[in-house]
Amino acid sequence: ALPVASDAAAIRAALNGSVYDKLDLDSLSRALHLSKSTVIRTFKAAYGQTPYEYLLSLKMEAAKLLLRDTDMTVSETALRLAFSDGHYFSNLFFERTGVRPRDYRRAVRG
């Protein structure tokens, strides 16, 4: 059967609701009653990126808001976004934005 647009929308909705949670492909595919490969293929066909890439971009946007608007440490920000490791989060943030979380906070707060 061809993937349905509603499947892609359901996957996206689940990802949008998981910015502050740990979400893995197993639980996502179980929740939606789709195979893991169907989840990835359907989402990528609809949105041009994997569910994981999309979720990371949501988390990075949320990280920017938290760094700008709260006094959470970088480690607390990482935990709030369900990253198990602050160093991993910092490196990922740097990889995706070109700046370290602390430097980002300094820049946006002036």
C-alpha positions in Angstrom: 0.0 0.0 0.0 1.2 3.5 -0.7 2.0 5.7 2.3 -0.9 8.0 3.1 -0.5 11.7 3.7 -2.3 11.3 7.0 0.4 8.9 8.1 3.1 11.6 7.4 1.0 14.1 9.3 0.5 11.7 12.2 4.3 11.1 12.4 4.9 14.9 12.2 2.4 15.5 15.0 4.0 12.9 17.2 7.5 14.5 16.6 6.1 18.0 17.3 4.8 16.7 20.6 8.1 15.1 21.6 10.5 18.1 21.6 11.0 17.7 25.4 10.8 13.9 25.4 13.1 11.0 24.5 11.5 9.5 21.4 13.0 6.6 19.5 11.9 5.0 16.3 10.7 1.9 18.0 8.2 3.6 20.2 7.2 6.0 17.4 6.5 3.1 15.0 4.6 1.1 17.7 2.5 4.1 18.6 1.5 4.7 15.0 1.2 1.0 14.1 3.7 1.4 11.2 6.9 -0.4 10.6 10.1 1.6 11.3 11.0 1.6 7.6 7.5 2.9 6.7 7.8 5.7 9.3 11.1 6.8 7.8 10.1 6.4 4.1 6.7 8.0 4.5 8.0 11.0 6.5 11.0 11.6 4.1 8.7 11.4 1.1 6.4 14.0 2.6 8.9 16.4 4.3 12.3 15.7 2.6 14.1 14.7 5.7 14.1 11.8 8.2 12.0 12.0 11.3 15.2 12.1 13.3 16.6 15.1 11.4 13.2 16.8 11.8 13.1 16.1 15.6 16.7 17.4 16.0 15.8 20.6 14.2 12.8 21.1 16.5 15.0 20.5 19.5 17.6 23.0 18.3 14.9 25.6 17.8 13.6 24.9 21.3 17.2 25.1 22.7 17.6 28.5 21.2 14.5 29.7 23.0 15.6 28.2 26.3 19.1 29.7 26.0 17.6 33.1 25.2 14.7 33.2 27.6 15.7 31.1 30.7 18.6 31.0 33.0 19.0 27.2 32.7 22.6 26.1 32.4 23.6 24.4 29.1 23.4 21.0 30.9 19.9 21.8 32.2 18.9 22.8 28.7 20.2 19.5 27.4 18.3 17.6 30.0 15.1 19.6 29.4 15.3 18.6 25.8 15.9 14.9 26.7 19.5 14.7 25.7 21.2 12.3 28.0 24.5 14.1 27.7 25.3 17.8 27.9 28.5 17.4 25.8 26.6 15.7 23.0 24.0 18.4 23.1 26.6 21.2 23.0 28.4 19.5 20.1 25.2 19.0 18.2 24.1 22.6 18.8 27.5 23.8 17.5 27.4 21.5 14.5 23.9 22.8 13.5 24.2 26.5 14.4 28.0 27.2 14.1 28.1 28.6 17.7 28.5 27.1 21.1 25.4 27.2 23.3 27.0 29.6 25.8 28.2 31.9 22.9 24.7 31.8 21.4 23.2 32.9 24.7 25.7 35.8 25.1 25.0 36.9 21.5 21.2 36.9 21.7 21.1 38.6 25.1 23.5 41.3 24.1 
